[in-house]
Amino acid sequence: MYRCHIQPVMGNFELEDVNRSDIKSAIHGLPPQTASMTLAVIKLFFREAIEMGLIEKSPVHGLRGPKVIVSPRRFLTWEELDRLNFGRYQKQIRFLALHGLRWSEAVALTPEDIRGGKVYITKSIHGSTKSAAGVRVVPLVSEFEAFPRHARTLRKVLIPHGITIHSLRHTYAYILKKQGIHVTTAQRLLGHSDPKVTLAVYTQVLDSEIDDAGVTLTLMINSDHSSEMSDVKPRRAAGRAAI
């Protein structure tokens, strides 16, 4: 955020010379999510400057960024994943969707990390995994093939299908949920430090699942009603016989 959006506008300014107009210029025209992240970095700079006694007042205090509209997360069902053709990167894309690795973890994998029917995730392209929970073992369920070094290679393949590389990680979580894998097990498989993150992914549903829920409840109610009726009829018959 600093290198791309802050430094070009006010990277050479003295802290005490930066005003609200400069800050607004830095975030003007940026996509809402990027503008909010950039503003957060600027706020961090000035908060630290005040703590260090370099300035007395922050020009960014009270300044709000554009409203961020979060779009629904996109993922694939198993049926979609099984049907779609991703060309020369079919194996890599399926591997991500069926093992839940982050891109940085997948790129760092070597054949030595695949053994005994398991994938051993101990590192990322940046060195260590995102967190201690990222060091994990997941069952191997599809063929591994080395990944291209740049994410944009797979992005180009995925864009026509309306998904991103991270969508494949959500696909893995969704498949786990559909197969009845408990959320705490999914947390370990996904390498989440916080189970709330896993739960947020697990609460994703398709419109068809809402309809399925209605059908399931209707069948349950009708089944219970039929059982009650079958219990009542013999008692009535017995009553007439006794009279």
C-alpha positions in Angstrom: 0.0 0.0 0.0 2.8 2.4 0.9 4.9 1.7 -2.2 2.0 1.8 -4.7 -0.3 4.5 -3.3 1.3 6.5 -0.5 4.9 7.1 -1.4 4.1 8.5 -4.9 1.8 11.2 -3.4 3.5 12.2 -0.2 6.5 10.0 0.3 8.8 13.0 0.4 6.7 15.1 2.8 7.7 15.9 6.4 5.1 14.4 8.8 4.1 17.7 10.1 3.5 19.1 6.6 1.0 16.4 5.6 -2.6 17.6 5.6 -6.0 16.0 5.0 -6.0 17.1 1.4 -2.8 15.2 0.8 -4.3 12.1 2.4 -7.5 12.3 0.3 -5.3 12.7 -2.8 -3.5 9.4 -1.9 -6.7 7.4 -1.8 -8.7 9.3 -4.5 -9.8 7.1 -7.3 -8.7 3.8 -5.7 -11.1 0.8 -5.5 -12.9 0.9 -2.2 -11.1 -2.0 -0.6 -7.7 -0.7 -1.7 -8.5 2.8 -0.5 -9.6 1.5 2.9 -6.4 -0.5 3.3 -4.3 2.4 2.2 -6.0 4.7 4.7 -5.4 2.1 7.4 -1.7 2.2 6.7 -1.6 6.0 6.8 -3.4 6.0 10.1 -0.8 3.5 11.4 2.0 5.8 10.4 0.6 8.8 12.2 -0.5 6.8 15.3 3.1 5.6 15.7 4.4 9.1 15.1 2.3 10.5 17.9 3.5 7.6 20.2 7.1 8.5 19.4 6.4 12.2 20.1 7.2 13.3 16.5 3.9 15.1 16.0 1.1 16.1 18.4 -2.0 15.7 16.2 -2.9 13.3 13.4 -4.3 14.9 10.2 -6.0 11.6 9.4 -8.0 11.5 12.7 -11.7 11.1 11.9 -11.1 10.7 8.2 -13.2 7.8 6.7 -12.6 5.9 3.6 -15.2 4.8 1.0 -17.7 2.2 2.0 -16.4 -1.3 1.2 -19.1 -3.6 -0.2 -18.1 -7.2 0.4 -19.2 -9.5 -2.4 -20.3 -13.1 -1.7 -17.4 -15.5 -1.6 -17.2 -17.6 -4.8 -16.4 -21.3 -4.7 -17.0 -24.5 -6.7 -19.0 -27.5 -5.8 -17.4 -30.9 -6.4 -19.7 -31.5 -9.4 -18.4 -28.2 -11.0 -14.8 -29.0 -10.2 -15.2 -32.5 -11.7 -16.9 -31.1 -14.9 -14.8 -28.0 -15.7 -11.7 -28.2 -17.9 -8.8 -26.1 -16.9 -6.5 -27.1 -19.7 -2.8 -27.6 -19.0 -3.2 -26.6 -15.4 -6.0 -29.1 -14.6 -3.9 -31.0 -12.1 -2.7 -27.9 -10.2 -6.1 -26.4 -9.9 -7.7 -29.7 -8.8 -4.9 -30.1 -6.3 -5.6 -26.7 -4.7 -9.3 -27.3 -4.6 -8.9 -30.8 -3.0 -6.2 -30.0 -0.5 -7.0 -26.4 0.6 -3.4 -25.1 0.3 -2.7 -21.4 0.1 -1.0 -20.4 -3.1 2.3 -19.6 -1.3 2.2 -23.0 0.3 1.5 -24.9 -2.9 4.3 -23.2 -4.8 6.8 -24.2 -2.1 5.8 -27.9 -2.3 8.3 -30.4 -3.6 7.9 -34.1 -4.4 9.6 -34.8 -1.0 6.6 -33.2 0.8 4.3 -35.8 -0.7 4.7 -39.2 0.9 2.7 -42.0 2.5 -0.5 -40.8 1.0 -0.2 -37.4 2.7 0.8 -33.8 2.0 3.2 -32.3 4.5 2.9 -28.5 4.6 5.8 -27.0 6.5 6.7 -23.8 4.5 5.6 -21.2 2.0 7.3 -19.4 -0.8 8.1 -16.7 1.7 9.8 -19.1 4.1 7.6 -20.0 7.0 3.8 -20.6 6.8 1.4 -17.8 7.5 1.0 -19.0 11.1 2.1 -21.9 13.3 -1.3 -23.5 12.5 -0.2 -23.5 8.9 2.2 -26.4 9.5 -0.1 -29.3 9.0 -0.7 -32.7 7.2 -3.6 -33.3 4.8 -4.6 -36.5 3.1 -3.4 -36.8 -0.5 -6.5 -37.3 -2.8 -5.3 -36.1 -6.2 -2.1 -36.1 -8.2 0.6 -33.5 -7.5 2.4 -31.6 -10.2 4.7 -28.7 -9.6 3.2 -25.2 -9.7 4.2 -22.3 -12.0 6.2 -19.7 -10.1 3.7 -16.9 -10.8 0.1 -16.8 -9.6 -1.0 -14.8 -12.6 -0.6 -18.0 -14.7 -3.4 -19.7 -12.9 -5.4 -16.5 -12.5 -5.8 -16.3 -16.3 -7.2 -19.8 -16.4 -9.6 -19.2 -13.5 -11.0 -15.8 -14.5 -13.3 -17.1 -17.3 -15.0 -19.3 -14.6 -15.5 -16.4 -12.3 -13.2 -17.6 -9.5 -9.9 -16.8 -8.1 -7.0 -18.9 -6.6 -8.4 -18.3 -3.1 -11.8 -19.5 -4.3 -10.2 -23.0 -4.6 -9.4 -22.9 -0.8 -13.0 -22.1 -0.1 -13.9 -24.9 -2.5 -12.0 -27.3 -0.3 -13.8 -26.0 2.8 -17.1 -26.4 1.1 -16.4 -29.9 0.0 -15.3 -30.8 3.6 -18.6 -29.4 4.9 -20.7 -31.3 2.4 -19.0 -34.5 3.3 -19.8 -34.0 7.0 -16.3 -33.2 8.2 -16.5 -31.4 11.5 -15.5 -27.8 11.6 -12.7 -28.4 14.1 -11.2 -31.0 11.8 -11.6 -28.6 8.9 -9.8 -25.9 10.9 -6.7 -28.1 11.2 -6.8 -29.2 7.5 -7.1 -25.6 6.4 -4.4 -24.3 8.8 -6.6 -21.7 10.4 -5.4 -20.3 13.7 -8.9 -19.1 14.6 -11.8 -21.5 14.4 -14.1 -18.5 13.7 -12.4 -18.1 10.3 -13.2 -21.7 9.4 -16.8 -21.3 10.7 -17.2 -18.2 8.5 -16.4 -20.3 5.5 -18.5 -23.2 6.7 -21.6 -21.0 6.9 -21.5 -20.4 3.1 -24.4 -22.0 1.4 -25.8 -22.2 -2.1 -29.3 -21.1 -3.0 -30.1 -24.8 -3.9 -29.2 -25.8 -0.3 -31.9 -23.4 1.0 -34.4 -25.2 -1.2 -33.1 -28.6 -0.1 -33.6 -27.6 3.5 -37.2 -26.8 2.8 -37.7 -30.2 1.1 -36.0 -32.0 4.0 -38.2 -30.3 6.6 -41.4 -31.0 4.6 -40.5 -34.6 4.2 -39.8 -34.9 8.0 -43.1 -33.2 8.9 -45.1 -35.4 6.5 -43.3 -38.5 7.7 -44.1 -37.7 11.4 -47.7 -36.9 10.4 -48.0 -40.3 8.7 -46.6 -42.1 11.7 -49.1 -40.4 14.0 -52.0 -41.3 11.7 -50.9 -45.0 11.6 -50.8 -45.0 15.4 -54.3 -43.6 15.6 -56.1 -45.8 13.1 -55.6 -49.2 15.0 -56.9 -47.7 18.2 -60.1 -46.5 16.5 -60.7 -49.9 14.9 -60.2 -51.6 18.3 -62.8 -49.2 19.9 -65.5 -50.1 17.3 -64.9 -53.8 17.9 -65.3 -53.5 21.6 -68.6 -51.6 21.3 
